[in-house]
Amino acid sequence: MSETAQDGKTIAIISYITLIGWIIALVMHQSNKTSLGAYHIRQMLGLMLISLAISLVGRVLGIAMILWILNIGLLVFWVLGLVSAVQGEEKPVPIIGPMFQDWFKGVA
């Protein structure tokens, strides 16, 4: 694997490690842009924003059980995204992943 491909894979993996990891990945990506890094930065941005929306709706509506189930689903999507990054693949998370690539095409 070339050094650039390895850097892209590293950035992709780091992007899935909390908000701080995402910010670090975004900064690292600015000096060494790869399609794999950009792809996973956009995927994780989408997952973080969906998580934030679920949390806000949960606080406003107070329907904890339904939102708890949605958060479990989001956790599964996060794991699938992380596995895709570890394998060096540009594979979207199910259902919402392709939309993230379209919505956030200007990011990274």
Secondary structure by P-SEA (a helix, b strand, c coil): ccaaaaaaaaaaaaaaccaaaaaaaaaaaaacccaaaaaaaaaaaaaaaaaaaaaaaaaaccaaaaaaaaaaaaaaaaaaaaaaaaacccccccccaaaaaaaacccc
